[in-house]
Amino acid sequence: MEDQTQAPATHPALAGPAFGTMAASLPPHVWFGVSAVFHYLGPAFAVLLFPHIGVLGMAWLRIATAALVFAPLTRPWSVFARADRSAWLLLLAFGACLAVMNCSFYLALDRLPISLVAAIEFVGTIGVALVGLRSPRNLAALAVAVTGTLLLIDVKWSDDPVGLFWAFLNGALFVCYIVLGHRIAASGAGGGIAALGAAMAIAFFMVLPIGLTDALPAFSSPPLLLAAIGVGVCSSVIPYICDQHAMSRLPRASFALMLSLLPVTATLIGVVVLRQIPSLTDCLGITLVVAGVAVHRPAPK
């Protein structure tokens, strides 16, 4: 059963009538689409910064940026003040998940191709989707989407056990992110984002001892610092807010199935930004993924 605990109201900029009306008027699929685009824009820029800042330094700057952006908008201190024991446990779990997931994701990207990391990440979401997609139509939709995803990511194994460890840890935590994120979102879009801001503050304090030293070079180079801040906004602010708006209105299994669209957005970003033209196999994969998501019928929440 989803957690129905109501979170405190967010800052008016996020929870006011105008924003609330706009958020409710947009279909959840639109919020997911925006999240899917920024899900790959952020890591693409982060990898370019690894040689200058370091992997854990980049992870620290990503989380620190998100925590600082969320703080005045969501007032996490008010969330902590009003939280009961169960809410505290949920926030601590979500914050720990965000902290370790971001670090393990970057550590995996530093050693493995992004296609392999994405493949391992998607394996866990298949299990989440299977739990809730019980009709023959939805199971067929999942099978079609998975087939398209495998064609797109062109899975290749690796002989790097350390990289595989981080990739599998990231994949497991991504499943936790979906499950905990839906519990956070159960309080409503505004309350969910308030809790997200509080969890991000927890994540910041968790990574503070392990990433600050590696992040120090960015503070002596304004262009490097601005680039890292941009990665944080693209990776942890925009997509996480959009995820909360999508999760609050989509069943967990439906959200997990839609994650199969992430390789599609990665391919499209490659065409636009990197001029990487997809092959015929890639185009077939895109078609199958879109078909699978289109055929799927969300179950009642």
Contacts in CASP RR format, 6 or more apart in sequence:
PFRMAT RR
TARGET T0000
AUTHOR 0000-0000-0000
METHOD contacts of the structure
MODEL  1
MEDQTQAPATHPALAGPAFGTMAASLPPHVWFGVSAVFHYLGPAFAVLLF
PHIGVLGMAWLRIATAALVFAPLTRPWSVFARADRSAWLLLLAFGACLAV
MNCSFYLALDRLPISLVAAIEFVGTIGVALVGLRSPRNLAALAVAVTGTL
LLIDVKWSDDPVGLFWAFLNGALFVCYIVLGHRIAASGAGGGIAALGAAM
AIAFFMVLPIGLTDALPAFSSPPLLLAAIGVGVCSSVIPYICDQHAMSRL
PRASFALMLSLLPVTATLIGVVVLRQIPSLTDCLGITLVVAGVAVHRPAP
K
2 182 0 8 1.000
2 183 0 8 1.000
2 186 0 8 1.000
3 86 0 8 1.000
3 90 0 8 1.000
3 183 0 8 1.000
3 184 0 8 1.000
3 186 0 8 1.000
3 187 0 8 1.000
4 186 0 8 1.000
4 187 0 8 1.000
5 84 0 8 1.000
5 86 0 8 1.000
5 87 0 8 1.000
5 90 0 8 1.000
5 186 0 8 1.000
5 187 0 8 1.000
6 187 0 8 1.000
6 191 0 8 1.000
7 79 0 8 1.000
7 87 0 8 1.000
7 184 0 8 1.000
7 187 0 8 1.000
7 188 0 8 1.000
7 190 0 8 1.000
7 191 0 8 1.000
7 192 0 8 1.000
7 194 0 8 1.000
7 195 0 8 1.000
8 75 0 8 1.000
8 78 0 8 1.000
8 79 0 8 1.000
8 82 0 8 1.000
8 191 0 8 1.000
8 194 0 8 1.000
9 15 0 8 1.000
9 190 0 8 1.000
9 191 0 8 1.000
9 194 0 8 1.000
10 73 0 8 1.000
10 74 0 8 1.000
10 75 0 8 1.000
10 190 0 8 1.000
10 191 0 8 1.000
10 193 0 8 1.000
10 194 0 8 1.000
11 72 0 8 1.000
11 73 0 8 1.000
11 74 0 8 1.000
11 75 0 8 1.000
13 19 0 8 1.000
13 73 0 8 1.000
14 73 0 8 1.000
14 74 0 8 1.000
14 190 0 8 1.000
14 193 0 8 1.000
14 194 0 8 1.000
15 190 0 8 1.000
15 191 0 8 1.000
15 193 0 8 1.000
15 194 0 8 1.000
20 189 0 8 1.000
20 190 0 8 1.000
23 31 0 8 1.000
23 189 0 8 1.000
23 245 0 8 1.000
24 189 0 8 1.000
26 245 0 8 1.000
28 245 0 8 1.000
28 246 0 8 1.000
28 248 0 8 1.000
28 249 0 8 1.000
28 250 0 8 1.000
29 246 0 8 1.000
29 258 0 8 1.000
31 242 0 8 1.000
31 243 0 8 1.000
31 245 0 8 1.000
31 246 0 8 1.000
32 242 0 8 1.000
32 243 0 8 1.000
32 246 0 8 1.000
32 250 0 8 1.000
32 255 0 8 1.000
32 258 0 8 1.000
32 261 0 8 1.000
33 242 0 8 1.000
33 261 0 8 1.000
33 265 0 8 1.000
34 238 0 8 1.000
34 239 0 8 1.000
34 242 0 8 1.000
35 238 0 8 1.000
35 239 0 8 1.000
35 240 0 8 1.000
35 242 0 8 1.000
35 243 0 8 1.000
35 246 0 8 1.000
36 239 0 8 1.000
36 261 0 8 1.000
36 262 0 8 1.000
36 264 0 8 1.000
36 265 0 8 1.000
37 265 0 8 1.000
37 269 0 8 1.000
38 234 0 8 1.000
38 235 0 8 1.000
38 238 0 8 1.000
38 239 0 8 1.000
38 242 0 8 1.000
39 235 0 8 1.000
39 239 0 8 1.000
39 262 0 8 1.000
39 265 0 8 1.000
40 262 0 8 1.000
40 265 0 8 1.000
40 266 0 8 1.000
40 269 0 8 1.000
41 234 0 8 1.000
41 235 0 8 1.000
41 269 0 8 1.000
41 273 0 8 1.000
42 231 0 8 1.000
42 232 0 8 1.000
42 234 0 8 1.000
42 235 0 8 1.000
43 105 0 8 1.000
43 106 0 8 1.000
43 109 0 8 1.000
43 114 0 8 1.000
43 235 0 8 1.000
44 269 0 8 1.000
44 273 0 8 1.000
45 227 0 8 1.000
45 230 0 8 1.000
45 231 0 8 1.000
45 234 0 8 1.000
46 58 0 8 1.000
46 62 0 8 1.000
46 106 0 8 1.000
46 109 0 8 1.000
46 231 0 8 1.000
46 235 0 8 1.000
47 109 0 8 1.000
47 110 0 8 1.000
47 114 0 8 1.000
49 58 0 8 1.000
49 224 0 8 1.000
49 227 0 8 1.000
49 228 0 8 1.000
49 231 0 8 1.000
50 58 0 8 1.000
50 106 0 8 1.000
50 110 0 8 1.000
52 217 0 8 1.000
52 218 0 8 1.000
52 221 0 8 1.000
52 224 0 8 1.000
53 61 0 8 1.000
53 214 0 8 1.000
53 215 0 8 1.000
53 217 0 8 1.000
53 218 0 8 1.000
53 224 0 8 1.000
53 228 0 8 1.000
54 214 0 8 1.000
55 106 0 8 1.000
55 107 0 8 1.000
55 110 0 8 1.000
55 214 0 8 1.000
56 103 0 8 1.000
56 106 0 8 1.000
56 107 0 8 1.000
56 207 0 8 1.000
56 210 0 8 1.000
56 211 0 8 1.000
56 214 0 8 1.000
57 211 0 8 1.000
57 212 0 8 1.000
57 213 0 8 1.000
57 214 0 8 1.000
57 215 0 8 1.000
57 218 0 8 1.000
58 106 0 8 1.000
58 214 0 8 1.000
58 215 0 8 1.000
58 228 0 8 1.000
58 231 0 8 1.000
59 102 0 8 1.000
59 103 0 8 1.000
59 105 0 8 1.000
59 106 0 8 1.000
59 207 0 8 1.000
59 211 0 8 1.000
60 207 0 8 1.000
60 208 0 8 1.000
60 210 0 8 1.000
60 211 0 8 1.000
60 212 0 8 1.000
60 214 0 8 1.000
60 215 0 8 1.000
61 215 0 8 1.000
61 218 0 8 1.000
61 225 0 8 1.000
61 228 0 8 1.000
61 229 0 8 1.000
61 231 0 8 1.000
61 232 0 8 1.000
62 102 0 8 1.000
62 106 0 8 1.000
62 228 0 8 1.000
62 231 0 8 1.000
62 232 0 8 1.000
62 235 0 8 1.000
62 236 0 8 1.000
63 98 0 8 1.000
63 99 0 8 1.000
63 102 0 8 1.000
63 200 0 8 1.000
63 203 0 8 1.000
63 204 0 8 1.000
63 207 0 8 1.000
63 232 0 8 1.000
63 236 0 8 1.000
64 204 0 8 1.000
64 207 0 8 1.000
64 215 0 8 1.000
65 228 0 8 1.000
65 229 0 8 1.000
65 230 0 8 1.000
65 231 0 8 1.000
65 232 0 8 1.000
65 233 0 8 1.000
65 236 0 8 1.000
65 237 0 8 1.000
66 200 0 8 1.000
66 204 0 8 1.000
66 232 0 8 1.000
66 233 0 8 1.000
66 235 0 8 1.000
66 236 0 8 1.000
66 237 0 8 1.000
66 240 0 8 1.000
67 197 0 8 1.000
67 200 0 8 1.000
67 201 0 8 1.000
67 203 0 8 1.000
67 204 0 8 1.000
69 233 0 8 1.000
69 237 0 8 1.000
70 76 0 8 1.000
70 196 0 8 1.000
70 197 0 8 1.000
70 200 0 8 1.000
70 201 0 8 1.000
70 237 0 8 1.000
71 197 0 8 1.000
71 201 0 8 1.000
73 197 0 8 1.000
74 193 0 8 1.000
74 194 0 8 1.000
74 196 0 8 1.000
74 197 0 8 1.000
74 198 0 8 1.000
75 194 0 8 1.000
76 194 0 8 1.000
76 197 0 8 1.000
76 198 0 8 1.000
76 200 0 8 1.000
76 201 0 8 1.000
78 194 0 8 1.000
79 91 0 8 1.000
79 194 0 8 1.000
79 195 0 8 1.000
79 197 0 8 1.000
79 198 0 8 1.000
80 88 0 8 1.000
80 91 0 8 1.000
80 198 0 8 1.000
83 91 0 8 1.000
83 198 0 8 1.000
87 195 0 8 1.000
90 180 0 8 1.000
90 183 0 8 1.000
90 184 0 8 1.000
90 195 0 8 1.000
91 195 0 8 1.000
91 198 0 8 1.000
91 199 0 8 1.000
91 202 0 8 1.000
92 202 0 8 1.000
93 176 0 8 1.000
93 180 0 8 1.000
94 180 0 8 1.000
94 181 0 8 1.000
94 184 0 8 1.000
94 195 0 8 1.000
94 196 0 8 1.000
94 199 0 8 1.000
94 202 0 8 1.000
95 199 0 8 1.000
95 200 0 8 1.000
95 202 0 8 1.000
95 203 0 8 1.000
95 206 0 8 1.000
96 202 0 8 1.000
96 203 0 8 1.000
96 206 0 8 1.000
97 173 0 8 1.000
97 176 0 8 1.000
97 177 0 8 1.000
97 180 0 8 1.000
98 177 0 8 1.000
98 199 0 8 1.000
98 200 0 8 1.000
98 202 0 8 1.000
98 203 0 8 1.000
98 236 0 8 1.000
99 202 0 8 1.000
99 203 0 8 1.000
99 204 0 8 1.000
99 206 0 8 1.000
99 207 0 8 1.000
100 169 0 8 1.000
100 173 0 8 1.000
100 206 0 8 1.000
101 170 0 8 1.000
101 171 0 8 1.000
101 173 0 8 1.000
101 174 0 8 1.000
101 176 0 8 1.000
101 177 0 8 1.000
102 203 0 8 1.000
102 207 0 8 1.000
102 235 0 8 1.000
102 236 0 8 1.000
103 207 0 8 1.000
103 210 0 8 1.000
104 166 0 8 1.000
104 167 0 8 1.000
104 169 0 8 1.000
104 170 0 8 1.000
104 173 0 8 1.000
105 117 0 8 1.000
105 166 0 8 1.000
105 170 0 8 1.000
107 163 0 8 1.000
107 166 0 8 1.000
108 117 0 8 1.000
108 120 0 8 1.000
108 163 0 8 1.000
108 166 0 8 1.000
108 167 0 8 1.000
108 170 0 8 1.000
109 117 0 8 1.000
111 160 0 8 1.000
111 162 0 8 1.000
111 163 0 8 1.000
111 166 0 8 1.000
112 158 0 8 1.000
112 160 0 8 1.000
112 163 0 8 1.000
112 164 0 8 1.000
112 167 0 8 1.000
113 156 0 8 1.000
113 158 0 8 1.000
114 266 0 8 1.000
115 153 0 8 1.000
115 154 0 8 1.000
115 155 0 8 1.000
115 156 0 8 1.000
116 153 0 8 1.000
116 155 0 8 1.000
116 156 0 8 1.000
116 157 0 8 1.000
116 158 0 8 1.000
116 167 0 8 1.000
117 167 0 8 1.000
117 170 0 8 1.000
118 153 0 8 1.000
118 262 0 8 1.000
118 263 0 8 1.000
118 266 0 8 1.000
119 149 0 8 1.000
119 150 0 8 1.000
119 153 0 8 1.000
119 155 0 8 1.000
120 164 0 8 1.000
120 167 0 8 1.000
120 168 0 8 1.000
120 170 0 8 1.000
120 171 0 8 1.000
121 167 0 8 1.000
121 170 0 8 1.000
121 171 0 8 1.000
121 174 0 8 1.000
122 149 0 8 1.000
122 153 0 8 1.000
122 259 0 8 1.000
122 260 0 8 1.000
122 262 0 8 1.000
122 263 0 8 1.000
123 171 0 8 1.000
124 171 0 8 1.000
124 172 0 8 1.000
124 174 0 8 1.000
124 175 0 8 1.000
125 174 0 8 1.000
125 175 0 8 1.000
125 178 0 8 1.000
125 256 0 8 1.000
125 257 0 8 1.000
125 259 0 8 1.000
125 260 0 8 1.000
126 142 0 8 1.000
126 146 0 8 1.000
126 256 0 8 1.000
127 175 0 8 1.000
127 256 0 8 1.000
128 175 0 8 1.000
128 178 0 8 1.000
128 179 0 8 1.000
128 252 0 8 1.000
128 253 0 8 1.000
128 256 0 8 1.000
129 142 0 8 1.000
129 253 0 8 1.000
129 256 0 8 1.000
129 257 0 8 1.000
130 139 0 8 1.000
130 142 0 8 1.000
130 253 0 8 1.000
131 252 0 8 1.000
131 253 0 8 1.000
132 138 0 8 1.000
132 251 0 8 1.000
132 252 0 8 1.000
132 253 0 8 1.000
132 299 0 8 1.000
133 139 0 8 1.000
133 141 0 8 1.000
133 142 0 8 1.000
133 253 0 8 1.000
133 254 0 8 1.000
133 257 0 8 1.000
133 296 0 8 1.000
133 299 0 8 1.000
134 299 0 8 1.000
135 297 0 8 1.000
135 299 0 8 1.000
137 295 0 8 1.000
137 296 0 8 1.000
137 297 0 8 1.000
138 253 0 8 1.000
138 257 0 8 1.000
138 296 0 8 1.000
138 297 0 8 1.000
138 299 0 8 1.000
140 295 0 8 1.000
141 257 0 8 1.000
141 292 0 8 1.000
141 293 0 8 1.000
141 295 0 8 1.000
141 296 0 8 1.000
141 297 0 8 1.000
142 257 0 8 1.000
142 292 0 8 1.000
142 296 0 8 1.000
144 288 0 8 1.000
144 289 0 8 1.000
144 291 0 8 1.000
144 292 0 8 1.000
144 295 0 8 1.000
145 257 0 8 1.000
145 260 0 8 1.000
145 288 0 8 1.000
145 289 0 8 1.000
145 291 0 8 1.000
145 292 0 8 1.000
145 293 0 8 1.000
145 296 0 8 1.000
146 260 0 8 1.000
147 285 0 8 1.000
147 288 0 8 1.000
148 260 0 8 1.000
148 284 0 8 1.000
148 285 0 8 1.000
148 286 0 8 1.000
148 287 0 8 1.000
148 288 0 8 1.000
148 289 0 8 1.000
149 260 0 8 1.000
149 263 0 8 1.000
149 285 0 8 1.000
149 289 0 8 1.000
151 281 0 8 1.000
151 282 0 8 1.000
151 284 0 8 1.000
151 285 0 8 1.000
151 288 0 8 1.000
152 263 0 8 1.000
152 264 0 8 1.000
152 266 0 8 1.000
152 267 0 8 1.000
152 282 0 8 1.000
152 285 0 8 1.000
152 286 0 8 1.000
152 289 0 8 1.000
153 263 0 8 1.000
154 281 0 8 1.000
158 164 0 8 1.000
178 247 0 8 1.000
178 252 0 8 1.000
178 255 0 8 1.000
178 256 0 8 1.000
179 252 0 8 1.000
181 243 0 8 1.000
181 244 0 8 1.000
181 247 0 8 1.000
182 247 0 8 1.000
182 252 0 8 1.000
182 255 0 8 1.000
184 192 0 8 1.000
184 195 0 8 1.000
184 196 0 8 1.000
184 199 0 8 1.000
184 244 0 8 1.000
184 247 0 8 1.000
185 192 0 8 1.000
185 244 0 8 1.000
185 247 0 8 1.000
185 248 0 8 1.000
186 248 0 8 1.000
187 195 0 8 1.000
188 248 0 8 1.000
189 244 0 8 1.000
189 245 0 8 1.000
189 248 0 8 1.000
190 244 0 8 1.000
192 244 0 8 1.000
192 248 0 8 1.000
193 241 0 8 1.000
193 244 0 8 1.000
196 240 0 8 1.000
196 241 0 8 1.000
196 244 0 8 1.000
200 236 0 8 1.000
200 240 0 8 1.000
215 228 0 8 1.000
217 224 0 8 1.000
218 224 0 8 1.000
218 225 0 8 1.000
218 228 0 8 1.000
219 225 0 8 1.000
246 255 0 8 1.000
246 258 0 8 1.000
247 255 0 8 1.000
250 258 0 8 1.000
250 298 0 8 1.000
250 301 0 8 1.000
251 298 0 8 1.000
251 299 0 8 1.000
251 300 0 8 1.000
251 301 0 8 1.000
253 299 0 8 1.000
254 296 0 8 1.000
254 298 0 8 1.000
254 299 0 8 1.000
257 292 0 8 1.000
257 293 0 8 1.000
257 296 0 8 1.000
258 293 0 8 1.000
260 289 0 8 1.000
260 292 0 8 1.000
260 293 0 8 1.000
261 289 0 8 1.000
261 290 0 8 1.000
261 293 0 8 1.000
263 289 0 8 1.000
264 286 0 8 1.000
264 289 0 8 1.000
264 290 0 8 1.000
267 276 0 8 1.000
267 278 0 8 1.000
267 282 0 8 1.000
267 286 0 8 1.000
270 276 0 8 1.000
271 277 0 8 1.000
271 278 0 8 1.000
278 286 0 8 1.000
END
